[in-house]
Amino acid sequence: MHNKVFHTIEVYGMLHEGDTVVVGVSGGADSCALLHCLCRLRERQSLTVRACHVHHGLRGAEADRDEQFTRQLCERLQVPLTVLHADVKAEAARRKIGTEQCGREIRYAFFEEQAAPCGAKIATAHTASDNAETILFHLVRGSGITGLSGIPPCRGQIIRPLIEVTRCEVEAYCRDNGLAYMTDSTNLTKAYSRNLLRLEVMPVLQQLNPSLEHTLIGLSQRMRAVDAYLSQQAAAALAQARISGGYAVSRLQALPEAVWAAAVRTLCAELGVIPEAKHLALLRKIVYNGGTVELGGGCQAVARQGIFRIFLVTSQPSEDGCPWYGQDSLVMLNKKYDLLRMTIDVFHNSEKNSKFLLASALDYDTIPVTSCFRTRRSGDSITLPYRNVTKSVRKLMIECKVPRETRDQVLLLADGSQVLWIEGLGAGRACAITEKTENVLVIAPEGT
């Protein structure tokens, strides 16, 4: 087995001479075999091997036993070990997620914390059997190409050297090398979906195809290649469809369905949302017919006036708004702005002048001290600079094609109902820069 593991490490470029690798060790057969294999490779590639173990606080004495066993194994293999004790049940309740998901998040956060100071890789003991079960699990749930890609051999700093090794091969390796290991009793209960697949479904499928796990490795490799290609096509399509305020509906309508789906998944992923098949169908529908789709997690998609956009719905600020006077920065609706005061000469000579102009600038000395930053209200109006014309903010936003669903999220600087500045549209006549301006207030996105 170790030759197969070394081959996998080489093919995927998982480890290089002198690397440090942090190994997640539970005490089970898979992780014990992985740690043992990497220790055999340690001298050949001058690796630094470290281990991490998480005590989830869920299985009482059995979890204590696993920790003690892992400590003894690491001591015998001369591998430094760091142990984390976590109350996963309590943390899952606090985060309002399942204990399995919470445990996974805690483990990976711990591994990353241990790996970061030394720039280490993180090795987990996922096998070909885990990959097969994952593919079947996604298949049963109606997953698409991404789900059928299974568990990737590498993901960022995370590597999986056992990904082409079956569980049977792992157990044989442990027997041949005299490696004891612990068995998690929860792996034997059929109450969990994955366990049901492992204990009931996989044996039946292996009667039809004894090489099922290796067959699914090939499937996952092909699906990853297809997924990567579609992702490239989706990125190019989104770049071509990008317009002010979102994406051109006409260009999205012309996309092949597979590229369309990949593009939507890309947009949703940027907002931390995973769309289901039903969402993709609804989104496809509104691209042709217009409308709105709620995607969950505060995420919403809208197609209107030839523009398609996906965004997070944010909360409204307080009714009184946020006073501007004397501030150096502004945070409203999760938007952060720097308020920069400078002389007119510094403003004109600044290397960042173009960015400041885009952010918009006002005559500092003409801003009433009673002004505040807020969102629009009924009756708001603004007098446009260089035109002695006063318009309602609502009418101006319509004329400037500000998307309807984002109009209540646009920041204003206003004194009563008189609007002095509108985010993205600039300053009104009352506070516009003129030849008499001496001091300038620049409202720039943080970091500009």
Number of C-alpha atoms within 10 A of each C-alpha: 16 19 9 14 20 18 14 19 20 13 9 13 11 21 19 12 12 13 17 20 25 26 29 25 29 25 24 17 21 24 23 24 26 25 25 19 19 22 18 15 16 18 12 11 14 13 19 18 22 24 23 24 22 22 20 20 16 14 14 10 10 15 19 14 14 23 22 12 18 25 21 13 21 19 12 9 12 12 18 14 20 16 15 14 11 16 14 22 17 13 16 17 12 10 10 10 13 13 19 12 12 20 22 12 13 19 20 16 12 18 26 18 11 18 20 12 8 12 14 22 22 27 28 24 24 23 25 24 23 22 26 25 23 19 23 22 18 17 14 9 10 12 15 15 19 17 20 25 24 25 24 15 21 17 10 7 15 21 24 24 28 31 24 23 25 21 18 10 15 21 17 16 19 18 11 9 11 9 15 15 20 17 13 14 9 11 14 13 12 14 10 12 11 18 17 16 18 18 15 12 14 18 14 12 13 12 10 9 12 12 11 18 24 18 13 21 22 14 16 23 17 15 19 20 13 15 21 14 13 19 19 14 18 23 16 13 19 21 11 13 17 17 13 10 13 18 21 21 22 14 14 23 14 10 15 9 13 14 22 22 21 23 23 21 18 19 19 20 12 11 14 12 17 17 18 13 13 10 17 18 11 16 26 19 16 18 23 15 10 18 15 19 18 14 22 12 12 12 17 17 23 22 25 18 12 14 21 26 21 21 18 17 15 13 11 13 16 10 9 10 18 18 16 19 14 8 11 12 15 19 12 19 15 9 12 14 18 18 19 16 18 14 14 20 12 13 20 13 9 12 10 11 14 12 14 20 15 15 19 20 23 26 22 21 13 15 19 14 12 11 20 20 24 24 25 21 14 9 11 18 22 22 21 19 16 9 9 8 10 15 13 16 23 17 11 16 17 12 9 9 13 17 20 14 15 13 16 15 20 18 20 25 24 26 16 14 15 19 25 28 26 22 16 13 16 20 25 23 21 18 23 22 21 11 6 8 17 14 19 23 23 24 25 22 17 13 7 11
